[in-house]
């Protein structure tokens, strides 16, 4: 094609047809410019398609993560609410003054959970979007919703960690063996340890640990519910967008 253009230009110059040569040259330049613009348009179209595919992949992954996290949060809240009821029953039984020391010790050893069994919350795809900077590919409304969700995620995890540490302060103050399932000792050796404990100190510290666990569960439930509400809002937004595309 370029060889043909050169031959045409050479022929026009040889025939001294300067006017036609200039018109032809301008036309050739215009064709080159148009070709460049078309190439740029195709390249931009390809880039837009890549961006759309990347965004669609992230949105699909977000929907899957949010579905799992919503179910996980509901299960966690239900578990904590059940534990709150169980702690209330234990507190009522001890406060009724109808139990002797051996019965209270058995409640601590075999019924009271000395751990805070609450996992941190996390949306893997959201973390990936933020760490890679690809969250900037999303439309502003969804971007803002996800950033709010990320703030609530951080707040919820901080709440869980702080309350775990708070509970450890009280639980480690109880100068008695761990629950029997976790203890290195068993049988007569363990029973001798329990026989020699400071009964008054045990009652005081068990009461503090029990009360702190009730408060901690309430705080974590509140944080988990806020996290669940924000997660469901983002899920609803993504679901609506998905329906609009279809």
C-alpha positions as CSV (number, residue, x, y, z in Angstrom):
1,X,0.0,0.0,0.0
2,X,2.8,2.4,0.9
3,X,4.6,1.5,-2.4
4,X,1.5,2.4,-4.4
5,X,1.2,5.8,-2.6
6,X,4.8,6.6,-3.4
7,X,4.3,5.7,-7.1
8,X,1.3,8.0,-7.4
9,X,3.1,10.9,-5.7
10,X,6.1,10.4,-8.0
11,X,3.9,10.3,-11.1
12,X,2.1,13.6,-10.1
13,X,5.4,15.3,-9.5
14,X,6.8,14.1,-12.8
15,X,3.8,15.5,-14.6
16,X,4.2,18.8,-12.7
17,X,0.7,18.5,-11.4
18,X,1.6,20.3,-8.1
19,X,-2.0,21.2,-7.2
20,X,-3.2,17.6,-7.5
21,X,0.0,16.5,-5.7
22,X,-0.8,18.7,-2.7
23,X,-4.4,17.6,-2.6
24,X,-3.3,14.0,-2.8
25,X,-0.8,14.5,0.0
26,X,-3.4,16.1,2.2
27,X,-5.7,13.2,1.5
28,X,-3.0,10.8,2.3
29,X,-2.3,12.6,5.6
30,X,-6.0,12.6,6.4
31,X,-6.2,8.8,5.8
32,X,-3.2,8.3,8.1
33,X,-4.8,10.4,10.8
34,X,-8.1,8.6,10.4
35,X,-6.2,5.3,10.6
36,X,-4.5,6.4,13.8
37,X,-7.8,7.5,15.4
38,X,-9.5,4.2,14.5
39,X,-6.5,2.3,16.0
40,X,-6.8,4.4,19.2
41,X,-10.5,3.9,19.3
42,X,-10.1,0.1,19.0
43,X,-7.4,0.2,21.7
44,X,-9.6,2.2,24.0
45,X,-12.5,-0.1,23.3
46,X,-10.3,-3.1,24.2
47,X,-9.1,-1.4,27.4
48,X,-12.7,-0.6,28.3
49,X,-13.7,-4.2,27.7
50,X,-10.8,-5.4,29.9
51,X,-11.9,-3.0,32.6
52,X,-15.5,-4.1,32.4
53,X,-14.5,-7.8,32.6
54,X,-12.3,-7.0,35.6
55,X,-15.0,-5.1,37.4
56,X,-17.6,-7.9,36.6
57,X,-15.2,-10.5,38.0
58,X,-14.7,-8.5,41.2
59,X,-18.4,-8.0,41.6
60,X,-19.2,-11.7,41.2
61,X,-16.5,-12.5,43.7
62,X,-17.8,-9.9,46.1
63,X,-21.3,-11.3,45.9
64,X,-19.9,-14.8,46.7
65,X,-17.9,-13.5,49.7
66,X,-20.8,-11.4,51.0
67,X,-23.2,-14.3,50.8
68,X,-20.7,-16.4,52.9
69,X,-20.0,-13.6,55.4
70,X,-23.7,-12.8,55.9
71,X,-24.4,-16.5,56.7
72,X,-21.3,-16.7,59.0
73,X,-22.3,-13.5,60.9
74,X,-25.9,-14.7,61.4
75,X,-24.5,-17.9,62.8
76,X,-22.0,-16.1,65.0
77,X,-24.7,-13.8,66.4
78,X,-27.0,-16.7,67.1
79,X,-24.2,-18.6,68.9
80,X,-23.3,-15.6,71.1
81,X,-27.0,-15.0,71.9
82,X,-27.3,-18.6,73.0
83,X,-24.2,-18.3,75.1
84,X,-25.6,-15.2,76.7
85,X,-28.7,-17.2,77.7
86,X,-26.5,-20.0,79.1
87,X,-24.4,-17.5,81.1
88,X,-27.6,-16.0,82.5
89,X,-28.7,-19.4,83.7
90,X,-25.3,-20.0,85.3
91,X,-25.4,-16.6,87.0
92,X,-28.9,-17.3,88.3
93,X,-28.0,-20.7,89.6
94,X,-25.0,-19.3,91.5
95,X,-26.9,-16.3,92.8
96,X,-29.7,-18.5,94.1
97,X,-27.6,-19.4,97.1
98,X,-28.7,-23.0,96.8
99,X,-25.4,-24.4,95.6
100,X,-22.5,-25.5,97.7
101,X,-18.9,-24.7,96.8
102,X,-18.4,-28.1,95.1
103,X,-21.3,-27.4,92.7
104,X,-20.0,-24.0,91.9
105,X,-16.6,-25.4,91.2
106,X,-18.1,-28.0,88.9
107,X,-20.0,-25.3,87.0
108,X,-16.7,-23.6,86.4
109,X,-14.8,-26.8,85.5
110,X,-17.4,-28.4,83.2
111,X,-19.9,-25.7,82.0
112,X,-18.2,-22.3,81.9
113,X,-16.3,-21.6,78.6
114,X,-13.0,-19.8,79.5
115,X,-12.5,-18.7,75.9
116,X,-13.9,-16.0,73.7
117,X,-14.8,-17.9,70.6
118,X,-15.3,-15.1,68.2
119,X,-13.5,-14.9,64.8
120,X,-12.6,-11.7,63.1
121,X,-14.7,-10.6,60.1
122,X,-13.3,-10.4,56.6
123,X,-14.3,-9.9,53.0
124,X,-11.4,-11.3,51.0
125,X,-12.3,-9.6,47.7
126,X,-12.8,-6.3,49.4
127,X,-9.3,-6.6,50.9
128,X,-7.9,-7.5,47.5
129,X,-9.6,-4.5,45.8
130,X,-8.2,-2.1,48.4
131,X,-4.7,-3.6,48.4
132,X,-4.4,-3.6,44.6
133,X,-6.0,-0.2,44.1
134,X,-8.6,-1.7,41.8
135,X,-11.4,-0.4,44.0
136,X,-10.9,2.8,42.0
137,X,-12.3,1.0,38.9
138,X,-15.7,0.8,40.5
139,X,-18.4,3.4,40.1
140,X,-18.5,6.1,42.8
141,X,-21.6,4.9,44.6
142,X,-20.3,1.3,45.0
143,X,-16.8,2.6,45.9
144,X,-18.2,4.7,48.8
145,X,-20.3,1.7,50.0
146,X,-17.4,-0.6,50.0
147,X,-15.1,1.9,51.8
148,X,-17.8,2.3,54.5
149,X,-18.0,-1.5,54.8
150,X,-14.2,-1.6,55.1
151,X,-14.3,1.0,58.0
152,X,-17.0,-1.1,59.8
153,X,-14.9,-4.2,59.2
154,X,-11.9,-2.6,60.9
155,X,-14.1,-1.3,63.7
156,X,-15.7,-4.7,64.3
157,X,-12.3,-6.5,64.4
158,X,-10.9,-4.0,66.8
159,X,-13.9,-4.4,69.0
160,X,-13.5,-8.2,69.0
161,X,-9.7,-8.1,69.7
162,X,-10.1,-5.5,72.5
163,X,-12.8,-7.5,74.2
164,X,-10.8,-10.7,73.9
165,X,-7.9,-9.0,75.7
166,X,-10.3,-7.5,78.3
167,X,-11.6,-11.0,79.1
168,X,-8.2,-12.5,79.3
169,X,-7.4,-10.0,82.1
170,X,-10.2,-11.4,84.2
171,X,-9.9,-15.1,83.2
172,X,-6.2,-15.3,84.0
173,X,-6.8,-13.7,87.4
174,X,-8.6,-16.9,88.5
175,X,-5.9,-18.8,90.3
176,X,-7.3,-22.3,89.5
177,X,-6.6,-24.9,86.9
178,X,-8.0,-24.6,83.4
179,X,-11.2,-26.5,82.4
180,X,-10.6,-30.2,82.8
181,X,-10.5,-30.8,79.0
182,X,-7.5,-28.5,78.6
183,X,-5.6,-29.5,81.8
184,X,-2.2,-31.3,81.7
185,X,-3.2,-33.0,85.0
186,X,-6.0,-35.4,85.6
187,X,-7.3,-37.8,88.2
188,X,-6.2,-37.4,91.8
189,X,-3.5,-34.9,91.0
190,X,-6.1,-32.5,89.6
191,X,-8.5,-33.1,92.4
192,X,-5.8,-32.2,95.0
193,X,-5.2,-28.9,93.2
194,X,-8.9,-28.1,93.4
195,X,-9.0,-29.2,97.0
196,X,-6.4,-26.6,98.0
197,X,-7.7,-23.5,96.1
198,X,-8.6,-20.3,97.9
199,X,-12.4,-20.6,97.9
200,X,-13.2,-16.9,98.6
201,X,-10.7,-15.7,95.9
202,X,-12.1,-18.3,93.5
203,X,-15.7,-17.0,94.0
204,X,-14.7,-13.4,93.6
205,X,-12.7,-14.0,90.4
206,X,-15.2,-16.4,88.9
207,X,-17.9,-13.7,89.5
208,X,-15.8,-11.1,87.7
209,X,-15.0,-13.4,84.8
210,X,-18.7,-14.4,84.4
211,X,-19.8,-10.7,84.5
212,X,-17.1,-9.6,82.1
213,X,-18.0,-12.3,79.6
214,X,-21.7,-11.3,79.6
215,X,-20.7,-7.7,78.9
216,X,-18.2,-8.7,76.2
217,X,-20.7,-10.9,74.4
218,X,-23.2,-8.0,74.4
219,X,-20.6,-5.6,72.9
220,X,-19.5,-8.1,70.3
221,X,-23.1,-8.9,69.3
222,X,-23.7,-5.2,68.8
223,X,-20.6,-4.8,66.6
224,X,-21.5,-8.0,64.7
225,X,-25.0,-6.7,64.0
226,X,-23.6,-3.4,62.7
227,X,-21.3,-5.3,60.5
228,X,-24.1,-7.6,59.3
229,X,-26.4,-4.6,58.5
230,X,-23.6,-2.9,56.4
231,X,-22.8,-6.2,54.6
232,X,-26.4,-6.7,53.7
233,X,-26.7,-3.2,52.3
234,X,-23.7,-3.7,50.0
235,X,-25.0,-7.1,48.9
236,X,-28.4,-5.5,48.1
237,X,-26.7,-2.8,46.0
238,X,-24.7,-5.4,44.1
239,X,-27.7,-7.6,43.5
240,X,-29.7,-4.6,42.2
241,X,-26.9,-3.8,39.8
242,X,-26.8,-7.4,38.6
243,X,-30.5,-7.4,37.9
244,X,-30.2,-4.1,36.0
245,X,-27.5,-5.6,33.7
246,X,-29.7,-8.6,32.9
